[in-house]
Amino acid sequence: MKDDYVIVLDFLPHGKATDRRAEPLAQTVGDKFFNLLEVVVKEDSTIKTRDRLYIGEDKRDHVKYIRGRIMYDNLTNYAKTELEQVVTELIEKDEKRFVSFFNKATPVTTRLHTLELLPGIGKKHLWSIISERKKKPFETFNELQERVGMLPDPKKMVIKRVLDELQGKDRHKLFVSSDFI
């Protein structure tokens, strides 16, 4: 589960102070699988926060090479503050994909359902969601919230879950890639 594009969270034109070699570095998040990556930027490229960079197999315009995956704790403070807003924008842009999660989620074990891994969903909400999705699949976050009584904001639930997964707070991965590049 590799991302072809990443969103820049922070750009360090001279790299990190702890690096042996000073080279332009960007801390990024993947736009589909939320991989946290450090990429080395080509010398002649000018990039800024929130730029979308291609990191796929073909010719890359701005990225020299991918240095590797990084943990949430290794992000700069600025990158951490940008992360929540970027994740929110990515989820809003691909709302259909995240709403379909509510339509297709299955049990993890006989005692735990995937939906229960979202913050704010207990047994009552779980059964309400399952009952409503049998009638008709959900199409938007708003529709989901309207049809399931007393449900907290589902978009915020997904955002919180993605951020928790990036921070390593749960062993179950619903939205964040657990594969290493």
C-alpha positions as CSV (number, residue, x, y, z in Angstrom):
1,M,0.0,0.0,0.0
2,K,2.2,2.7,-1.3
3,D,1.2,6.3,-1.9
4,D,2.0,7.9,-5.3
5,Y,1.6,11.4,-3.9
6,V,2.4,13.0,-0.6
7,I,1.5,16.3,1.0
8,V,4.3,18.3,2.5
9,L,3.9,18.9,6.2
10,D,7.2,20.7,6.8
11,F,10.1,21.7,4.5
12,L,13.7,21.8,6.0
13,P,15.9,23.5,3.3
14,H,19.1,22.5,5.1
15,G,17.9,19.2,6.5
16,K,17.8,18.3,10.2
17,A,20.5,19.6,12.5
18,T,21.4,16.0,13.5
19,D,22.0,14.9,9.9
20,R,25.5,14.4,8.7
21,R,24.9,15.8,5.3
22,A,22.9,19.0,4.7
23,E,20.3,18.3,2.0
24,P,16.8,19.7,1.5
25,L,14.3,17.5,3.3
26,A,10.5,17.4,3.5
27,Q,8.4,15.6,6.0
28,T,5.3,14.4,4.3
29,V,2.1,12.3,4.6
30,G,0.7,10.1,1.9
31,D,-2.6,11.3,0.3
32,K,-4.2,7.8,0.3
33,F,-2.7,5.5,2.9
34,F,-1.3,8.2,5.3
35,N,2.3,7.0,5.2
36,L,4.6,9.4,7.1
37,L,7.7,9.8,4.9
38,E,10.8,11.9,4.8
39,V,11.8,12.7,1.2
40,V,14.9,14.4,0.0
41,V,14.1,17.3,-2.4
42,K,16.0,18.1,-5.5
43,E,18.4,21.1,-5.0
44,D,16.7,23.3,-7.7
45,S,13.1,22.7,-6.4
46,T,11.2,25.2,-4.4
47,I,8.5,23.6,-2.4
48,K,6.3,24.8,0.5
49,T,4.0,23.3,3.1
50,R,0.9,21.7,1.7
51,D,2.4,21.1,-1.7
52,R,1.5,17.8,-3.3
53,L,4.5,15.9,-4.6
54,Y,4.7,12.8,-6.8
55,I,6.8,10.0,-5.4
56,G,5.6,7.1,-7.6
57,E,7.7,4.9,-9.9
58,D,7.9,7.3,-12.9
59,K,10.0,10.5,-13.2
60,R,9.7,12.7,-10.1
61,D,9.8,16.5,-10.6
62,H,10.7,17.6,-7.1
63,V,11.7,14.5,-5.1
64,K,15.3,13.2,-5.4
65,Y,14.6,10.1,-3.3
66,I,12.5,8.8,-0.4
67,R,14.6,8.6,2.7
68,G,12.1,6.4,4.4
69,R,9.2,6.1,6.7
70,I,9.2,8.0,10.0
71,M,7.3,7.7,13.2
72,Y,4.9,10.4,14.4
73,D,7.3,11.3,17.2
74,N,10.0,12.1,14.7
75,L,8.0,14.8,13.0
76,T,8.9,18.4,13.7
77,N,6.5,20.4,15.9
78,Y,5.4,22.3,12.8
79,A,4.7,19.1,10.9
80,K,2.6,17.8,13.8
81,T,0.5,20.9,13.8
82,E,-0.1,20.7,10.1
83,L,-0.9,17.0,10.1
84,E,-4.4,17.3,11.6
85,Q,-5.5,19.9,9.0
86,V,-4.0,18.0,6.1
87,V,-5.6,14.7,7.3
88,T,-9.0,16.6,7.6
89,E,-8.6,17.9,4.0
90,L,-7.7,14.5,2.6
91,I,-10.7,12.9,4.3
92,E,-13.1,15.6,3.1
93,K,-11.7,15.3,-0.5
94,D,-12.2,11.5,-0.5
95,E,-15.4,11.4,1.6
96,K,-17.0,8.5,-0.5
97,R,-14.1,6.2,0.4
98,F,-14.4,6.8,4.2
99,V,-18.2,6.7,4.1
100,S,-18.0,3.3,2.3
101,F,-16.0,2.1,5.3
102,F,-19.2,2.4,7.4
103,N,-21.1,0.5,4.7
104,K,-18.6,-2.4,4.4
105,A,-17.0,-2.8,7.9
106,T,-17.1,-6.3,9.3
107,P,-16.3,-8.0,12.6
108,V,-12.7,-8.3,13.7
109,T,-13.5,-11.2,16.2
110,T,-16.7,-12.7,17.5
111,R,-16.7,-10.0,20.3
112,L,-15.4,-7.0,18.4
113,H,-16.6,-5.2,15.3
114,T,-14.4,-3.0,13.2
115,L,-16.8,-0.1,13.7
116,E,-16.2,-0.3,17.5
117,L,-12.6,0.7,16.9
118,L,-13.8,4.2,16.0
119,P,-13.9,6.6,18.9
120,G,-17.5,7.2,20.0
121,I,-19.0,4.0,18.7
122,G,-20.3,1.4,21.2
123,K,-22.7,-1.5,20.8
124,K,-25.8,0.7,20.5
125,H,-24.4,2.8,17.7
126,L,-22.9,-0.3,16.1
127,W,-26.3,-2.0,15.8
128,S,-28.0,1.2,14.6
129,I,-25.4,1.6,11.8
130,I,-25.7,-2.0,10.8
131,S,-29.5,-1.8,10.8
132,E,-29.5,1.4,8.7
133,R,-27.0,0.3,6.2
134,K,-29.1,-2.8,5.4
135,K,-31.9,-0.6,4.4
136,K,-29.7,1.6,2.1
137,P,-26.0,2.3,2.0
138,F,-24.8,5.6,3.4
139,E,-23.6,8.1,0.8
140,T,-22.2,11.0,3.0
141,F,-21.1,11.7,6.5
142,N,-24.1,14.0,7.0
143,E,-26.6,11.3,5.9
144,L,-24.9,8.8,8.2
145,Q,-25.2,11.2,11.1
146,E,-28.9,12.0,10.3
147,R,-29.9,8.3,10.0
148,V,-28.2,7.0,13.1
149,G,-29.6,8.7,16.1
150,M,-27.3,10.4,18.6
151,L,-24.2,9.5,16.6
152,P,-21.2,11.9,17.1
153,D,-19.8,13.5,14.0
154,P,-18.6,10.6,11.9
155,K,-16.0,12.7,10.0
156,K,-14.4,13.7,13.3
157,M,-14.4,10.1,14.4
158,V,-12.4,9.1,11.2
159,I,-10.0,12.0,11.6
160,K,-9.4,11.1,15.2
161,R,-8.9,7.5,14.3
162,V,-6.4,8.3,11.6
163,L,-4.4,10.5,13.9
164,D,-4.4,7.9,16.6
165,E,-3.1,5.3,14.2
166,L,-0.4,7.6,13.0
167,Q,0.6,8.1,16.7
168,G,0.7,4.3,17.2
169,K,-2.1,4.2,19.8
170,D,-3.8,1.1,18.5
171,R,-2.5,-2.2,16.9
172,H,-5.4,-2.4,14.6
173,K,-5.0,-0.3,11.4
174,L,-8.1,0.7,9.6
175,F,-6.9,3.6,7.5
176,V,-3.2,4.0,7.9
177,S,-0.8,1.7,5.9
178,S,1.1,-0.7,8.2
179,D,3.4,-1.8,5.4
180,F,6.9,-0.5,5.3
181,I,8.4,0.8,2.0
